[in-house]
C-alpha cells in the first residue's frame, strides 16, 4: 500500500491509538471481573490482593525488558505480537481451573502487554519530527485515557446486545475486538519512515543530534545502557515523578470513591462516575497538556510538571471542604486532566532522551516506575487508613504525593537543556 509521506505518521499513529483504546480491557480484565472470578475459583481476600498486585507488578517488570526488545528488534512486530499474546492469555485465563493458574496467566499477560506501549513510543519517535512529539504523544495518550472508559463500557454493551450472555462471553467478545484492531494496526502501521521508502527526519536541535549520534555509535549491552541512563543527571528524578504520578492516578481510581462514600456519604460514584468522569478528564488533559508542552516547553518540560502537580495538590486539598456533588465531579475531572497530563510528558522525555535509538528503553524504565507506583498505592492508602482511622487520610496521602512531585519537578526545571550529561557521556566506558 502506497502512503503519502505527510500522512504516514498519522495513519500509523491513529491505527495504534485505536488499537490501544481496547488494550485496558485486556490489562484489567481480572480486576474488573474479580467478583466473577471469585465465584468461579473461590479464593480469599489475600489471594485477591496478590492478583491485583500481580497485574501492576508484572507490567512494571515487563516494561523494563520489552522497551529494549522493541528498540533492538522491531517495534511494530513487538506491538503486534504483544497484542496477540494479550488476547490469547485473556481467553486462557477464562478457563483457569485454580487460583494459582489464574495468577500465572495474569503475570504472563502483564509481561506480554507491557511491550505494546513501549513499542508504540518507539514508533512515534521514528515517524514524527521534534515539533510534533507533543501532538503525537498527546493523541496516543488520549486513547490510553479513553481505554479506561472502553474497558468499563464495552463489556456492559455486550451484555445489552447479548442479554443472556455470561461474564465470560462479555470478556471474550471484548478481547476479540482487541485482536481485530491489533491485526488492523499490523496492516496499516509503518514502524519507520524507511519502511515506507522515505528518509528519516533530521533533528534541528544540535544537542539531540549529538545525543543520538552517541547512542548510535556504541555497541550497547542492556545492562550498560541502563547504567548509563541512570547516571544521567535528573533521570532518577523523572523516574520518581513517574512513580508519584501513578500513585495519584490509581489512588484516584481506587480510593476517592472510598473517600466520598465513607466520609461524605455522597452518591457521586454510585452510578459509575469514577469509571467515566476521571478517565475522560485524563484523556482530554493529556492530549492538551502534552501537545502544549511539546510545542512550547520541549526544552523545559519540568515547568509544566510543576504547574500540573501544584494544581492537582490545590484541588485535592479542598475535597474535604466541598459539599456540592456537582463541584466534586468538576474536581475529579480536573484532577484527572492534570495528573494524566504529567503522564504524557514522561513519554516526550523518553523520546527526547532515547532519540530514535532507544526511546522504548527509556519509556520502559519510566513505565516500570509508574506501574511500581500503581502496585504500591493500594498498600500505601490502606496503611494510612488503618493508622488514622479517617477517610480524610486518603486526601492527605494524595496531597503529599502531589507536593513531592512539585519538589521533584522544581529540581528538573533547573536543567532545561535536553542533554546536560555530556561529561558523563564522554567519561562513560562503553563495552
C-alpha positions in Angstrom: 0.0 0.0 0.0 1.4 3.4 -1.0 1.2 6.1 1.7 1.8 9.8 1.2 4.8 10.8 3.3 2.9 13.5 5.0 0.2 11.1 6.1 2.4 8.2 7.0 2.9 9.1 10.7 -0.8 10.0 11.3 -2.1 6.8 9.8 0.3 4.7 11.9 -0.4 6.8 15.0 -4.2 6.5 14.7 -4.1 2.8 14.0 -2.0 2.4 17.1 -4.3 4.7 19.1 -7.5 2.9 18.1 -5.9 -0.4 19.0 -4.7 0.9 22.3 -8.3 2.0 23.0 -9.1 -1.7 23.7 -5.8 -2.6 25.5 -7.0 -1.9 29.0 -9.8 -4.4 28.5 -7.0 -7.0 28.4 -4.9 -5.4 31.1 -7.6 -5.1 33.8 -10.0 -7.9 33.0 -9.1 -9.8 36.2 -9.6 -6.7 38.3 -12.8 -5.6 36.6 -14.3 -9.1 36.9 -12.8 -10.0 40.2 -16.2 -10.9 41.8 -16.9 -13.3 38.9 -13.5 -15.0 39.2 -14.3 -15.2 43.0 -17.4 -17.1 42.2 -15.7 -19.5 39.8 -12.5 -20.3 41.8 -13.4 -19.4 45.4 -10.4 -17.6 46.9 -9.9 -15.3 49.8 -9.0 -11.6 50.3 -5.3 -12.2 50.5 -5.3 -14.1 47.1 -7.3 -11.2 45.6 -4.7 -8.7 46.7 -2.0 -10.8 45.3 -3.8 -11.0 42.0 -4.3 -7.2 41.8 -0.6 -6.7 42.7 0.4 -9.1 40.0 -1.4 -7.1 37.3 0.7 -4.0 38.1 4.0 -5.6 39.1 4.3 -7.9 36.1 3.5 -4.9 33.8 6.2 -2.9 35.6 8.8 -5.7 35.3 7.9 -6.4 31.7 8.4 -2.7 30.8 12.0 -2.9 31.9 12.7 -5.6 29.3 10.2 -5.1 26.4 11.3 -1.5 25.6 14.8 -2.6 24.8 13.4 -5.5 22.8 11.3 -3.1 20.7 14.3 -0.8 20.1 16.6 -3.6 19.1 14.3 -5.9 17.2 11.3 -4.3 15.5 8.8 -2.0 17.3 5.8 -2.7 15.1 6.3 -6.5 15.2 6.7 -6.2 19.0 3.4 -4.4 19.4 1.5 -6.9 17.1 3.0 -9.9 19.0 2.2 -8.4 22.3 -1.4 -7.6 21.3 -1.9 -11.2 20.1 -0.4 -12.7 23.2 -2.6 -10.4 25.4 -5.7 -11.6 23.5 -4.7 -15.3 23.8 -3.8 -15.0 27.5 -7.0 -13.3 28.4 -9.0 -16.1 26.8 -6.9 -18.7 28.5 -7.5 -17.0 31.9 -11.2 -17.6 31.5 -10.5 -21.3 31.5 -8.2 -21.3 34.6 -9.2 -24.1 36.9 -7.4 -22.7 40.0 -6.3 -19.5 41.6 -2.6 -20.5 41.0 -3.2 -20.9 37.3 -5.1 -17.6 37.1 -2.2 -15.9 38.9 0.3 -17.4 36.5 -1.5 -16.3 33.4 -2.1 -12.9 34.9 1.6 -12.5 35.3 2.3 -13.7 31.8 -0.3 -11.2 30.5 1.3 -8.3 32.3 4.8 -9.2 30.9 3.5 -9.5 27.4 1.3 -6.5 27.4 4.0 -4.1 28.6 5.5 -4.3 25.1 2.6 -2.5 23.5 3.2 0.9 24.9 7.0 0.8 24.8 6.8 -0.3 21.2 4.3 2.5 20.4 6.7 5.1 21.8 9.4 3.8 19.6 7.1 4.1 16.5 6.2 7.7 17.4 9.9 8.5 17.8 10.6 7.1 14.3 7.7 8.8 12.5 7.5 12.3 13.9 9.6 15.4 14.0 10.7 17.2 17.2 7.9 19.8 17.0 5.3 17.0 16.6 6.3 14.9 19.6 3.9 16.6 21.9 1.0 16.4 19.5 1.6 12.7 18.6 2.3 11.6 22.1 -0.8 13.5 23.3 -3.0 11.8 20.8 -1.6 8.3 21.7 -2.1 9.0 25.4 -5.6 10.3 24.8 -6.5 6.8 23.6 -4.9 5.4 26.7 -7.1 7.5 28.9 -10.2 6.6 26.9 -9.2 2.9 27.2 -10.3 3.1 30.8 -13.8 4.0 29.7 -13.8 1.4 27.0 -12.8 -1.3 29.5 -15.7 -0.4 31.6 -18.4 0.2 29.0 -17.6 -2.4 26.3 -18.4 -5.5 28.4 -21.6 -3.7 29.6 -22.5 -3.0 25.9 -22.0 -6.7 25.1 -24.4 -7.5 27.9 -27.0 -5.2 26.5 -26.7 -6.6 22.9 -26.5 -10.2 24.3 -28.7 -10.0 27.4 -28.3 -13.7 28.3 -24.6 -13.8 27.8 -22.3 -14.8 30.7 -19.5 -12.6 32.1 -17.0 -14.9 30.2 -18.8 -14.1 26.9 -18.6 -10.4 27.7 -14.8 -10.6 28.3 -14.3 -12.9 25.2 -16.1 -10.6 22.8 -14.2 -7.6 24.2 -10.9 -9.4 23.8 -11.7 -10.5 20.2 -12.3 -6.8 19.5 -8.8 -6.0 20.7 -7.4 -8.8 18.5 -9.2 -7.4 15.4 -7.7 -4.0 15.9 -4.3 -5.5 16.6 -4.4 -7.1 13.1 -5.6 -3.8 11.6 -2.7 -2.0 13.2 -0.3 -4.5 11.8 -1.7 -3.9 8.3 -1.9 -0.1 8.5 1.1 0.9 10.5 4.6 1.6 9.2 7.1 1.3 12.1 9.7 3.6 10.5 9.8 6.1 7.6 12.4 3.9 5.9 9.9 1.0 5.9 7.7 3.2 3.6 10.7 4.2 1.5 11.3 7.7 3.0 14.3 9.3 4.6 14.2 9.7 8.4 13.6 13.2 9.8 16.6 15.3 10.7 16.8 16.9 14.1 17.0 20.6 14.4 18.5 20.7 17.9 22.3 20.2 17.9 22.3 18.6 21.4 19.7 16.0 20.2 21.9 15.2 17.2 24.9 14.7 19.5 22.9 12.5 21.8 21.6 10.3 19.1 25.0 10.0 17.4 26.5 8.9 20.7 23.7 6.3 21.3 24.0 5.1 17.7 27.8 4.7 17.6 28.2 2.4 20.6 27.5 -1.3 20.9 25.3 -1.2 23.9 24.6 -4.1 26.2 21.3 -3.8 28.1 22.9 -3.5 31.5 25.4 -0.9 30.2 22.7 1.2 28.7 20.5 1.1 31.8 23.5 2.1 33.9 24.3 4.9 31.6 20.7 6.2 31.7 20.6 6.2 35.5 23.9 8.1 35.6 22.3 10.9 33.6 21.6 14.0 35.6 18.0 14.1 36.9 17.0 10.8 35.1 16.2 9.3 38.5 14.1 12.4 39.4 12.0 11.7 36.3 11.6 8.1 37.4 10.2 9.3 40.8 7.8 11.7 39.0 6.5 8.7 37.1 6.1 6.7 40.3 4.4 9.5 42.2 2.0 10.5 39.4 0.9 6.9 39.1 0.3 6.6 42.8 -2.0 9.6 42.5 -3.6 8.4 39.3 -4.6 4.9 40.6 -5.2 6.3 44.0 -7.9 8.5 42.5 -9.4 5.5 40.7 -9.4 3.1 43.7 -9.6 5.3 46.8 -11.5 8.5 46.0 -14.8 6.5 45.7 -14.0 5.1 49.1 -13.4 8.6 50.5 -16.6 10.1 49.0 -18.7 7.1 50.0 -17.3 6.8 53.6 -16.6 10.4 54.6 -19.3 12.3 52.8 -21.8 9.6 52.1 -22.0 11.1 48.6 -23.7 9.2 45.9 -21.4 10.8 43.3 -19.9 7.4 42.4 -23.0 5.3 42.8 -23.6 5.0 39.0 -20.0 4.5 37.9 -19.0 8.2 37.7 -15.4 7.3 38.6 -15.3 4.9 35.7 -16.1 7.7 33.2 -15.5 11.1 34.6 -11.9 10.6 35.8 -10.6 8.9 32.6 -12.4 11.4 30.4 -10.5 14.2 32.2 -7.4 12.2 31.8 -7.8 11.7 28.1 -8.6 15.3 27.3 -5.9 16.6 29.7 -3.1 14.5 28.4 -3.8 15.5 24.8 -3.9 19.2 25.5 -1.1 19.4 28.1 1.3 17.1 26.2 0.6 19.0 22.9 1.3 22.4 24.5 4.4 21.0 26.2 5.8 19.7 23.0 5.0 22.9 21.2 6.3 25.5 23.7 8.2 23.8 26.6 10.0 20.9 25.0 13.3 22.0 26.5 11.9 22.9 29.9 9.3 20.2 30.5 9.7 20.4 34.2 7.9 23.7 34.5 4.7 22.2 33.2 5.0 19.3 35.6 5.4 21.8 38.5 2.2 23.6 37.4 0.1 20.5 36.9 1.3 18.8 40.2 0.6 22.1 42.1 -2.8 22.4 40.5 -3.7 18.8 41.5 -2.5 19.4 45.0 -4.6 22.5 45.3 -7.8 20.7 44.2 -7.3 17.6 46.3 -6.8 19.6 49.5 -10.2 21.2 49.2 -12.1 18.0 48.6 -12.9 17.6 52.4 -14.4 21.1 52.4 -16.7 20.7 49.3 -20.3 19.7 49.9 -21.6 20.0 46.4 -21.8 16.8 44.3 -21.5 18.9 41.1 -18.4 20.7 42.4 -16.9 17.3 43.3 -17.5 16.0 39.8 -15.7 19.0 38.4 -12.9 18.5 40.8 -12.5 14.8 39.9 -12.5 15.7 36.2 -9.8 18.4 36.7 -7.6 16.1 38.8 -7.7 13.5 36.0 -6.9 16.3 33.5 -3.8 17.4 35.2 -2.4 14.2 36.6 -2.5 12.4 33.2 -1.0 15.5 31.5 2.1 14.7 33.6 2.0 11.1 32.4 2.0 12.3 28.8 5.1 14.5 29.4 7.0 11.4 30.5 6.8 9.9 27.0 8.1 13.1 25.4 11.0 13.0 27.7 11.6 9.3 26.8 11.9 10.2 23.1 14.0 13.3 24.0 16.5 11.2 25.9 16.4 8.0 23.9 16.3 9.6 20.4 15.3 7.2 17.7 17.7 4.6 19.0 16.4 3.8 22.5 13.1 5.6 23.0 11.3 2.3 24.0 14.0 1.5 26.6 13.7 4.9 28.3 9.9 4.7 28.1 10.1 1.2 29.6 12.1 2.3 32.6 9.7 5.2 33.2 6.7 2.9 32.8 8.2 0.4 35.2 8.4 3.1 37.9 4.9 4.3 37.0 3.4 0.8 37.5 5.5 0.2 40.6 3.6 3.2 41.9 0.3 1.6 40.8 1.3 -1.6 42.6 2.2 0.0 45.9 -0.6 2.6 46.1 -3.1 0.1 47.4 -0.9 -0.7 50.4 0.0 2.9 50.9 -3.5 4.1 51.2 -4.6 1.1 53.3 -1.9 1.7 55.8 -2.9 5.4 56.0 -6.5 4.4 56.6 -5.6 1.9 59.3 -3.3 4.3 61.1 -5.5 7.3 61.2 -9.0 5.7 61.0 -10.3 8.6 58.9 -11.2 8.7 55.3 -9.6 12.2 55.1 -6.2 10.4 55.2 -6.9 9.4 51.6 -6.8 13.1 50.6 -3.8 13.7 52.8 -1.8 10.9 51.1 -2.7 12.2 47.7 -1.8 15.7 48.7 1.6 14.6 49.9 2.3 12.7 46.7 1.5 15.9 44.7 3.8 18.0 46.9 6.6 15.5 46.3 6.0 15.8 42.6 6.3 19.6 42.8 9.6 19.3 44.6 11.0 16.8 42.0 9.8 18.9 39.1 11.4 22.1 40.6 14.7 20.2 40.5 14.5 19.4 36.8 13.4 22.9 36.0 17.0 24.0 36.9 18.2 21.8 34.0 16.3 22.9 30.9 18.8 21.6 28.3 17.9 18.3 26.6 21.2 16.8 27.4 23.1 18.1 30.4 25.2 14.9 30.8 27.9 15.4 28.2 30.7 15.0 30.7 29.1 11.7 31.8 28.8 10.6 28.2 32.5 11.4 27.5 33.6 9.7 30.6 31.4 6.6 30.2 33.2 3.5 29.3 31.0 1.5 26.9 31.6 -2.2 26.3 
